[in-house]
Amino acid sequence: MNIILIILSSLFILINTRKYDNIKSDNYNNYVEFSFERNLTLSELISLEELFKSLFYNQIYIKIKVGSKQIEIPFYLYLQQYSFIIESSEVSYDQVKGLYNESKSKTFTSSNKIETFMVMDMSEGILSQDIFFIKNNTLLDFYLCKKNNDNSHITEGGKIGFKLETESAQSEEAFFLTNLKNKNLISNLIFSIKYDSEKNDDKGNLYIGAYPHIIDSNKYNENYFTNDNAAQIYTKVEWALNFQEIKLGKNVIESNCIAFLYLEIGYIIGTKNFFDFLLSLDIWNKYFNNNKCHKTKFNIDDYEKNIIDSKLADEYTIYYCDKDIDVTKIDIGELAFIDKSMSYSFNFSFAELWEEKNGYQYFKIIQHEYYNDYWYFGKPFFKKFQMVFDYDNKIIGLYTNILENEQTDNNNNNNKKQNIYIYILIIIGLVVIIIGLIIVLVKNYKKFTKRKRANELLDDNYDYETKEPNVVN
């Protein structure tokens, strides 16, 4: 009987564990997915300076329908800006007119209070609400931008900021992630960016609300996830990583260096130390000092121009070669960014640092004209590494191994085999219980039969003769 109780208890725990797994998946699998693409059109007649300047802006956007008219608006993604903003079409003549007209949306409401901002692209905005078509009709908070500061890189759509902390007294109500969480559209303040394959160089997917191993356990395994804290720079925590070593080939060229993550730019911006080392290499000078390859400058004056700690507004030098030059011969070795907290090295082969566009091959790491201590990781970094950002825990991570094709099939087969084994154990357990119950019933029946027979025998031996009572005279 004790054995049966043990088996029953084990089955109960096993079944309840399976139920718990399903509940956990439901609770943490609430997420939204958007496809993104880049706004980039290059004319064949464009000048070199304009070509390389245009490539600086990695303007990737998602589309969301807004308002009672369901106007489809492109929202551009910014890791280093905070607010959720829509450009209004009701602006003065010298401003970029948005696609969204608040006066024509029956579901639009606002505070009617114009807020003024000095140190961001938006100079005048109104905290507002309208219906956004994400999964369902959802009322979200945002800033309606009525005016922008000069020298701001603005489009006719909107912005979605993912910065960790507010800037310039912006309202926390107009933060996209917490808007989605408060409306139960997502489970957690987590997002990840995944570019498509090389065939779709400027397209991909944005996932918000859950870790990839929760969204797609066939490709992502939690055991392969590694992460590091977002770097604290002075008093702020930033979407940035601290690398203990940076190597070019076998040479350690820097130690303890910060890299800001900038999804919104199209290059990697290198440090002074990196370019000092690069420009001293004989193999590099062999090509760039003999008119086989060239360099040119371009100026960025409309990015973060109005921000106090502006990092990007600067003049840059870019290195490029003609199309017929075999750049693989300018082999400077593998570039490695080593994060010891992650126990991971972000490596770029030499070939990955070059790209061809409009008949030119350009080096994807560009140089600040003036002194620079920081790295800035743009599109080339995000193109190679699918990064995951956890807002609540302030961590940045990635999966060191993503299961593809055969690995995914093997993982599925292993899961199926595991399920089959569990079901076999349950069946065996039930059979054992049934057999055990039968044995118990048989034993009890035999005991009952023996007792009954014994009682019958006692009854048969009983003396039923009636004795006369003694009479006392």
N, C-alpha and C positions, 0 to 999 in steps of 0.2 A: 504493500500500500504506500509506503514511503517513496518507493521508486516512481510510482505513478504521480505522486504529488510533485516530485522533482521535475519529471518530464513536463507536466502541466505548467509549472512555474517557468521553465525554460522557454516553452512555446509562447507563453503569455508575454515574456520579455521580448522575444524575437519579433512577434507580431507588432507589439507596441513600438519597438524601435523602428520598424518599417513605416509605421504610421507617422512617427515623429519626423522621419526624413522627409516625407511628403509634405507635412505641415511646414517644416522649415523652408522647403523650396518655395512654397506658395507665399510665405511671409516676406522672403527676401528676393523674390523674382519680379518685383514690380519695377519696371523700367520703361524708358522710351528710347526709340531708335530713330535717328535722322540720317539721311544720305546727304553728303556735302559735295560741293564742287568748287572750283576756283574761277573767279572772275578775271580772265586774262585774255586779251586780244592783242596780238602783235602784228603790225604791218611789216611787209617785206622791205619797205622803204624807210623803216625807222632807223634813226641814227644810233651809233654804238652807245652813246651816253644814255639816250632814252630807253634803249633796249635793256641795259643792265639796271637802270633805275626802275623800270616797270617790273622786272623780275624780283626786285626787293620786296614788293607788296604781295604777300601770300594771302590774297583776299578770298578765303574760303567761306562759304555761306550755306545755310540751310534755309528751306522755304517753309513758312507757316502762314496759314490763312487767318486773317484777323478781321474782326468786326462783323456787323450784320450783313455787310456786302461781301464778306468772305474774300477780301482783297489779299492776294498772295504776295507776301513780302519777303525779300531775301534778308536774312539776318546774318551778319558777319561775325565770326568768332574771334574773341580776344582773350588770351590768357592773362594779359597784364593790364586789363581794364576791368572795371567792376560792374557798372550798371547795365540794366536791360532797357534799351532805348529804341524808340521809333522816331524817324525823321518825319515831321509834318509837311504836308503839301501847302499848308497855310503859313508861309513864311515870307519875309521880305524878298524883293527881287534879286538881291545880290547873294542869296543863300541857295544851297542845293535843295531843290524841292523834292519832298518825299513822295512815295506812292500812296501814302495813307492820308485820307482826309477825314479827320475826326468828326466834322460837322455832318457827314453823310452816314455815319454809323449810329444806328438807333440804340446800340448797347454800350456806347461810350459814356463814361462818367469821369470826372476829374475833381481835384481839390480846388481848382480855379486859382491856386496860389502859384505865381511865377517865382521859381527859385533861381538865383543867380550863382554861377560858378566861374571862378577865375582861373583855376589850374586844371582844366580838362578840356576836351574838345567841345563839349556842349557848354554854352555860356548862359542859356536860358532854357529851363525845362519845367514842366508841370507834372506832378505825380498824378497818374491817371490809371483807369481800368477799362478793359474791354474784353470781349470774348475771343479766345484763341482756340483754334480747332486742332487740339492735340489729344488723340484717343477719343475725346468727346468734347463737347462745348464747355470750355473752362474759363472762368473769369480770373485774369491775371493782372498784377500791378506792373507798371512800367513808367518810364519817363517819356513824356511827349516832348520832343526837342523842337523848340520854336526858333532857336538861334544858335549858331556855332561860333566859336572863337576863330579869329583869322589863323591861317596856316594850319588848318585841320584837314586831315585826309578823310573826307566824308563821302558816302554814297547816298543814293536815293532811298535805301532800305532802312535797316536798323542795325543795332549792335547787341550781341550777347556777351557780357563780360563774365569771366570766371576767376577774377583776382581774389586772393584770400581775404584781403581787408579792404574796407571802404576807403575812399579818398575824397578830399574836398567836400566833406560833410554830406555825401550822398546818402539817401535814405536806404536802409537795409530792406525796406519793403520792395524796392525795385531791383531785386537780385533774382536772377532766373532760377537758380537751383532751389532756393528756399520757396519760391513760388510753386514750383512743381511738387515739392515735398508737402507743403501745406495743403495742397489740393489732392493729396494721395495719388498723384500720378507716378511717383517714384518711391522706392523704399528708403534709399539712403542718398546722401550728398556725395555721390561717387560718379565720375565720368571718365571715359576713355576714348581715344582717338585712333582709328584704324584706317590707314590708307589702303586702297586697292592694290592689286598687283601692278607690275611695271606697265601693263597694257593701259591702265587708267591712271596716268601719272598724277593727275590733279583731282581725283575723286576718292571718296571713301565713306566711312560711316562714323557717326558720333553716337555713343551709348551713354545714357544718363540714368542713374538710379541703382545700379548693382554692379558687383564685380563680374568680369567676364567668365570666371569659372562657375558663377551662379547662372549666368545667361546661357552659356553653351559649355556644359561639362564635357562634351565630346572632344572639344578642342583645347580647353584650358583646365589644367589641374592645379588646385590650390597649393599642392606641394612644390610646384615650380615657381610660385610667386615670391619675388623678393622685392624689398622696398627700403627706402631711406626717408628720414625726416626732411620736409621742405626746409631749406636753409634759412636761418635767421641772419638777416643783414641789418646791422645796427639794431633798431628797436622793432623792426618788422619781420614777419615771416613771409617769405616770397616763394613762388613757384620757381625754385632754383635748386641745383644740386651742388654739393661740395665734393670735389674730386681730390683724392690724396696724391695721385700721380697722373701726369699726362706724358705719354711717350710717343715719340716719332721714330719708328723703327726700333732700335735697341737703346735709343737715347732718351733719358728722362729730361724733358725740356721745362717742366713746371711741377711744383708741388703745392698742395693745398690751394686750389684755385676754384672759384665760383663760376658756375654756368647758369645764366638765366634761361628759362624755357619760354620761347616766343613762337607760338604757332603762327602768329600773324606776319612773320617775315619769311622771305624766300631763300635766305642764305644762312650760313654759319658765319658769325663774326668772330675773328680770332683776336688773340691778345698781342701786345707788343712783343712779349717773350717768344711767342710762336713765330712771328714774322721775322724777328731778328735771327732766329735759328734757321728758318726756311731760306731766307735771302742770302745766307752765308754758305749754302750748300753748292758745291761745284756743279752737280748735275742740273740744279735749277738755273744757275747762271749761264751754263752752256747754251741753254735755249733762249733765255730772256735777255741775254746781252749780245746775241748775234742775229737779232731781227727775225728770229724764227717764231717767237711769241712776243706778246705785247702787254701793256697795262694801260688802263684809262681810269679817269676819275668821274664820279657823279656825286651829286649833293642831295641829301634828304633833309628837307626843311618843313615837312608837313606831318611828321610823326612824333607825337609826344612833345611837340614844340611848346605847348602850354602847361606841361607838367613840371612840377618843381624839380623832381629827380629824373629829368629827361635823360634817357640812355641812348636813344637812336638818332636824334637829330644831329647830323654830322656830315662830313665829307668822307667818302670812301674811295679806296683804290681796289680795282678788280683786275685779276690776271687772266689772260685768255690767249688762245692760239688759233691760227687759221684752221680750217676744216681738214686740210690735207696733211697736217702735222700729226705724227703718231705720238700722242701724249703719253702712251703707256711706257715710252722710253724715258720719260722724266720721272722715274720711279723714286719717290722719296721715302717709301716704306709705309707700313701700316700706322695709322694714327689711333691711339688707344687712350680712352678716358677711364681711369680706374677708380671705382667707388668701393672702398674696403668695407663700408657698412653694409652694402648690398652683396659683397663678395662677387662683384660682377665688373666686367670690363666692356665698355661701349666701344667697339672697334669699327673703324672705317678702312677698308682697303683703299689703295691709291686710286684704283679705277672708279670707286664710288664717289670720289671727291671731284670728279669732272662730269660735265654735262654739255650736250650739244644743243644749240638753239640758234636759228636764223643763220646757219652757215658758220658759226663760231663755236669753239669748245672753250668753256669758261671754268675756272677753278671756283668751286662753290664756297670756299672760305674767303671772305673779303676782309680788307684791312681798314681799320679806323685811320683817319688822317692824323689824329692826335693820340696822345698817350692813352692806353687802354689796359686795365687790369683784369677785366672780366671777359668771359666767353658768352656768346648769345647763340642759342641753338634754335634754328628755325626749321623750315620744311625738310632739309636733308636728314635731320635727326628724327623727326616724326615719321618721315617716309620709311625709315629703316626699323625704328623701334616703336612698338605699340605701347604707349605710356598710359598708366592708370593714375588718376588723381583722387585721393580721398580727402574731401574738404574737412570733415569733422575731426579726423585724426591727423590732418596736416601731413600726409605722407604721399610720396611719389613712388610708383613701382612699375614692374613689368614681369612678364612670364619668361623665364629663361629657356623654356621649351614649349612650343605650341604644337599640339598633336595634329598632324595632317595625314590625309589619305590612309595609308596602311596602319599608321599608329592609331588613327581614329577608329578604323575598322577593328583593330585588335582590342582597343579600349571598349568598344561596343560589345565585341564577342566576350571579353572578360566579364563585363557587366551582366550579359545574358547568362553566361555560365554560372556566375555567382548567384543570380536569381534562381536558376534551375536547381543548383545545389540547395538553396534555402527551401525551395518548394519540395524537393525530395526529402529533406530533413523533416519538414512539417508532415508530409505523408507518412514517413516512417514512424514519426512520433505518434501520429494518430493510430496507425496500425498497432504499435506497441501498446498504446492505451486500451484499444479495443480488446487485444489479446489478454492484457492484464485484467480487464474487467471480466472477461469470460472466465479466466482462471479463478478469479475471486468468487464469481457467481457459482462456478462448479464446486469449489471448496466449501462454500457456504451451504450449497444444496446438499452435499454429502454429509456435512455436519448436522444439518437439519434432519436428514433422513435417518442418521444413526441415532440421534436423540429421540426421534419419534419411535423408532424400532425398540429402543431401550425402554421407553415408557410403556410400550405395548407389552413387552416381556414382564415388566413389573406388575402390570395389571393382570397378566395371565397367572402369575404365581400368588396372587393375593387370595387369602382364605375368606371366602364369603359366608362361612358357616356362622349362624346366629347363636350366640351364647345366651342361656337363660339367666336371668338375674337371681342372685342369692336372696333367699327369703329368710328373714330372721324371725324365729318363733318367739 
